[in-house]
């Protein structure tokens, strides 16, 4: 494994005017947040399969629990309406939009997409709060602990995941946002991690169906089936994400595609591309080319083929649940949605101001 992990550099981020929470929020947590994501490791070659007894796991009964702990006012297990699937979610100033519905939510800072709506991180006086905003605009406060810094969503399920540091261990928490309860807390060794020293970087796990992927502070990566039947340890290439069993990994200065189940390399990504993100179905990559005068956004087929440029979008773009790409048009108060073939349509965006002119799309970590 390389002596140190190559971190993702978002060269254009520093030039953007991005709304941030009160500095007291970050200071109170004792965390220095940066504009880069900690890499994990793709699970390839020489993986050692072990019982989850290597770490610890506590699994909640999937079909039991106190009925009062569930969200009872409506059935949130149903698929999201079409507008949310097609247009995704974003933050513009103090407004959060989910599909066609916009709500006023001061302090909104980050959005994670799930199958039932957007999980919104909100900055408060001395901590974070978490709110589920469904496609109808209904807001449901979630019981995710206020000291959780970052969650990652699963676009195919009503779940999010985060990592909690402990003494010599990192624990992944999988949370069902439809019923507002934890499904599992599963820990694995992480040499050098301390509960009283969370670290300078945000630890970013990946949730893909019944699997959670993350990299410990000692560089060892884990693939845990969160229902509790196995954990796989590997020490290979740092990865950015996994979708439907396809992983995007970093090998030095180049990006590789891998099949997680077979540990088979699917091929490298053109070196001009960076910051690749897999589509929800794992068939395409959304990548940014920073080699020109301005960043440009491209869709790259995982199976091979000609990349397609998406006109008018910068590096701050994201996937929708149905496989479109959304992003702000060249700093204008306009959202552009493009298909993987490059056909695009626009819609105006309310809520942007001179103080907060940047539209923050879902699932894009922008902190610092």
C-alpha positions in Angstrom: 0.0 0.0 0.0 1.4 3.5 -0.6 3.2 5.1 2.3 0.5 7.8 2.5 -2.9 8.2 0.9 -3.4 10.7 -1.9 -6.2 13.0 -0.9 -8.8 14.5 -3.2 -8.1 18.1 -4.2 -11.0 20.3 -5.2 -9.1 23.1 -6.8 -12.2 25.1 -7.6 -13.7 24.9 -4.1 -11.5 27.6 -2.5 -12.9 30.1 -5.1 -16.5 29.5 -4.3 -18.5 31.5 -1.9 -20.0 28.8 0.2 -22.3 29.3 3.3 -20.8 27.9 6.5 -22.2 27.5 10.0 -21.2 29.7 12.8 -17.5 29.0 13.7 -18.7 28.2 17.3 -20.3 25.0 15.9 -17.0 23.7 14.7 -15.0 24.9 17.7 -17.4 23.3 20.2 -16.9 19.9 18.6 -13.1 20.3 18.6 -12.8 19.3 14.9 -11.0 21.0 12.2 -13.0 20.4 9.1 -11.3 20.5 5.7 -12.3 20.5 2.1 -11.3 17.0 1.4 -12.6 13.5 2.1 -10.6 10.8 3.8 -10.1 7.9 1.4 -11.0 4.3 2.1 -9.7 1.2 0.4 -11.2 -0.9 -2.3 -11.6 -4.5 -1.3 -9.4 -6.4 -3.8 -6.9 -9.2 -3.8 -5.8 -11.1 -0.7 -8.9 -10.0 1.3 -9.2 -11.9 4.6 -12.7 -12.9 5.5 -13.4 -13.0 9.2 -16.3 -13.2 11.6 -17.6 -9.9 12.9 -16.3 -11.1 16.2 -13.1 -9.4 15.1 -14.9 -6.2 16.2 -18.2 -5.6 17.8 -21.7 -5.4 16.4 -25.1 -4.6 18.0 -28.0 -5.1 15.6 -31.5 -3.9 16.3 -34.4 -6.1 15.4 -35.4 -5.0 11.9 -39.1 -5.7 12.4 -39.4 -5.0 16.1 -38.9 -2.1 18.5 -41.1 0.4 20.2 -43.9 1.5 17.8 -43.7 5.0 19.4 -40.2 5.3 18.0 -41.4 5.0 14.5 -42.5 7.8 12.2 -46.2 7.1 12.3 -47.8 10.0 10.4 -47.2 8.4 7.0 -45.6 5.4 5.3 -42.1 6.5 4.4 -41.1 3.1 3.1 -42.8 3.8 -0.2 -40.6 4.9 -3.2 -40.0 8.6 -3.5 -42.2 10.5 -5.9 -40.9 11.0 -9.4 -39.9 14.7 -9.1 -37.4 13.9 -6.3 -36.0 10.9 -8.3 -35.6 13.1 -11.4 -34.4 16.4 -9.8 -32.7 15.4 -6.6 -32.2 17.8 -3.7 -30.1 21.0 -3.0 -29.6 23.9 -0.7 -29.9 27.6 -1.9 -29.4 30.0 1.0 -31.9 29.2 3.7 -34.0 27.0 1.4 -33.9 23.3 0.8 -35.5 21.9 -2.3 -36.5 18.2 -2.6 -37.8 17.5 -6.1 -40.4 20.2 -6.8 -40.9 21.2 -3.1 -38.9 23.9 -1.4 -38.9 24.5 2.4 -37.4 27.2 4.6 -34.7 25.7 6.8 -32.2 28.3 8.2 -28.8 26.8 8.9 -29.0 24.0 6.3 -25.5 22.9 5.5 -25.4 19.5 3.9 -27.9 17.2 2.2 -27.7 13.4 2.0 -30.1 11.6 -0.4 -32.0 8.5 0.7 -34.8 6.6 -1.0 -37.5 8.4 1.1 -36.2 12.0 1.1 -33.2 14.3 1.9 -31.5 14.1 5.3 -30.4 17.7 6.0 -27.6 18.7 8.4 -28.5 21.9 10.2 -26.1 24.2 12.1 -27.3 25.2 15.5 -25.7 27.2 18.3 -23.3 24.6 19.6 -24.0 21.4 17.6 -25.7 19.9 14.6 -29.3 18.7 14.2 -30.6 16.4 11.5 -33.9 16.7 9.7 -35.6 14.4 7.1 -37.3 16.5 4.4 -39.6 14.3 2.3 -40.6 15.1 -1.3 -43.9 16.6 -0.1 -41.9 19.1 2.1 -42.7 17.5 5.4 -39.9 18.0 7.9 -39.2 15.3 10.5 -36.5 15.9 13.2 -34.3 12.8 13.5 -32.7 11.5 16.7 -29.2 11.2 15.1 -26.8 12.5 17.9 -26.0 16.1 17.7 -22.2 15.5 17.8 -22.3 13.5 14.6 -20.3 15.5 12.0 -21.3 13.9 8.8 -23.5 11.1 7.4 -23.6 9.4 4.0 -26.9 8.2 2.5 -28.0 5.2 0.5 -30.0 6.4 -2.6 -31.6 2.9 -2.8 -32.7 2.6 0.9 -34.0 4.8 3.7 -30.7 4.7 5.6 -27.7 6.8 6.4 -24.3 5.8 8.0 -21.7 7.6 10.1 -18.4 6.7 11.9 -17.8 7.2 15.6 -14.2 7.1 16.9 -13.4 5.2 20.0 -10.2 4.0 21.7 -8.5 1.8 19.2 -11.8 1.4 17.2 -14.1 3.0 14.7 -17.8 2.1 14.9 -20.2 2.4 11.9 -23.7 3.4 12.8 -26.5 2.6 10.3 -29.6 4.6 10.9 -33.1 4.0 9.4 -34.5 7.5 8.7 -37.9 6.1 7.9 -38.4 4.8 11.4 -35.8 7.1 13.1 -33.9 4.4 14.8 -30.5 2.8 14.7 -30.3 -0.6 12.9 -26.7 -1.5 13.8 -23.5 -0.3 15.4 -20.6 -2.3 14.2 -17.0 -1.7 15.3 -13.7 -2.7 13.9 -10.1 -2.1 15.1 -8.4 1.2 14.2 -5.0 1.5 15.7 -4.2 5.0 16.9 -7.8 6.2 17.1 -8.9 7.8 20.4 -12.4 8.7 21.5 -11.1 12.0 22.9 -9.3 12.9 19.7 -11.7 12.6 16.7 -9.1 13.8 14.2 -8.8 16.6 11.7 -10.5 15.0 8.8 -14.1 14.0 8.4 -14.2 10.2 8.2 -16.5 9.2 5.2 -18.0 5.7 5.1 -19.9 4.4 2.1 -23.3 2.7 2.5 -24.2 0.4 -0.4 -27.2 -1.8 0.3 -26.4 -4.2 3.1 -22.7 -3.3 3.1 -20.7 -0.5 4.7 -17.2 0.4 3.6 -14.7 2.5 5.4 -11.0 3.0 6.1 -9.6 3.1 9.7 -7.0 5.6 10.8 -4.3 3.1 10.5 -5.0 2.7 6.8 -6.7 -0.6 7.0 -10.1 -0.8 5.2 -13.2 -2.7 6.1 -16.2 -4.1 4.2 -18.9 -5.0 6.8 -22.3 -6.5 6.0 -24.1 -4.5 8.6 -26.7 -7.1 9.4 -23.8 -8.8 11.1 -22.7 -11.9 9.3 -19.2 -11.0 8.1 -16.4 -8.4 7.9 -13.7 -8.3 5.3 -10.3 -6.7 5.9 -8.1 -5.5 3.0 -5.1 -3.2 2.5 -5.2 -2.1 -1.1 -6.1 1.0 -3.1 -7.9 4.0 -1.5 -11.4 4.3 -2.8 -14.0 7.0 -3.2 -17.2 5.1 -3.4 -19.1 1.9 -4.1 -22.4 1.5 -5.9 -24.1 -1.8 -6.7 -20.8 -3.6 -6.1 -18.7 -1.4 -8.4 -16.0 0.6 -6.7 -14.0 3.6 -7.8 -10.5 3.5 -6.3 -7.3 5.5 -6.3 -3.9 4.0 -7.2 -1.3 6.7 -6.9 -2.4 9.5 -9.3 -4.8 7.4 -11.3 -8.3 6.2 -10.7 -9.3 2.5 -11.1 -12.6 0.7 -11.4 -13.1 -2.5 -9.5 -15.7 -5.2 -9.1 -16.0 -5.7 -5.3 -17.4 -9.2 -5.4 -14.7 -10.7 -7.7 -11.8 -8.3 -6.8 -11.4 -7.8 -10.6 -10.1 -4.5 -12.1 -12.5 -3.1 -14.6 -10.0 -0.6 -16.0 -8.4 2.8 -15.3 -10.0 6.2 -15.7 -8.6 8.8 -18.1 -5.9 10.7 -16.1 -7.4 14.1 -16.9 -10.4 13.3 -14.8 -10.6 13.7 -11.0 -13.2 13.6 -8.2 -15.2 10.7 -9.8 -18.6 9.7 -8.4 -20.5 6.6 -9.3 -24.1 6.8 -10.4 -26.7 5.1 -8.2 -26.9 2.1 -10.5 -23.1 1.9 -10.7 -23.0 2.1 -14.5 -21.5 5.6 -15.0 -19.0 8.0 -13.4 -19.5 11.7 -12.9 -16.0 13.2 -13.2 -14.4 16.7 -13.4 -11.7 17.8 -15.8 -9.6 20.6 -14.3 -7.0 20.7 -17.0 -8.7 23.5 -19.1 -9.2 27.2 -18.3 -12.3 26.2 -16.3 -13.5 23.0 -14.7 -15.8 20.8 -16.9 -18.0 18.0 -16.0 -18.2 14.6 -17.8 -20.1 11.4 -17.7 -18.0 8.3 -18.3 -19.4 4.8 -18.9 -18.0 2.2 -16.5 -18.2 -0.4 -19.2 -16.1 1.7 -21.5 -17.0 4.1 -24.3 -16.8 7.8 -25.1 -17.2 10.3 -22.2 -19.9 12.9 -22.6 -19.4 16.5 -21.6 -22.3 18.2 -19.7 -22.4 21.8 -20.8 -22.4 24.7 -18.4 -21.6 22.7 -15.2 -18.7 23.1 -12.9 -17.2 20.5 -10.6 -19.9 21.0 -8.0 -22.5 18.6 -9.5 -24.2 15.5 -8.3 -26.3 12.5 -9.3 -30.1 12.3 -8.8 -31.7 9.0 -7.8 -32.8 8.2 -11.3 -29.3 8.8 -12.8 -29.5 12.4 -14.0 -26.8 14.9 -13.1 -27.7 18.3 -11.5 -25.6 21.4 -10.9 -25.6 25.2 -11.0 -25.1 26.9 -14.3 -22.0 29.0 -14.3 -22.8 30.9 -11.1 -26.3 31.9 -12.3 -29.5 31.3 -10.2 -30.3 28.3 -12.4 -30.2 24.6 -11.9 -29.3 22.4 -14.9 -30.3 18.8 -15.1 -28.6 16.6 -17.7 -29.0 13.0 -18.9 -26.0 10.8 -19.4 -26.3 11.4 -23.1 -25.8 15.2 -22.5 -29.3 16.4 -23.1 -30.1 19.1 -20.5 -32.9 21.3 -19.2 -32.9 24.2 -16.8 -35.1 25.6 -14.0 -34.7 28.8 -11.9 -33.6 28.6 -8.3 -34.9 30.8 -5.6 -33.0 31.6 -2.4 -29.6 32.5 -3.7 -28.2 35.9 -2.6 -25.1 38.0 -3.0 -23.9 36.7 0.4 -24.7 33.1 -0.5 -24.6 32.8 -4.4 -23.6 29.1 -4.6 -26.1 26.3 -4.9 -25.1 23.3 -2.8 -26.2 20.0 -4.4 -26.9 16.9 -2.4 -24.2 14.4 -1.5 -21.4 16.8 -2.1 -19.2 17.3 0.9 -18.2 21.0 1.1 -16.8 21.9 4.5 -13.9 24.0 5.7 
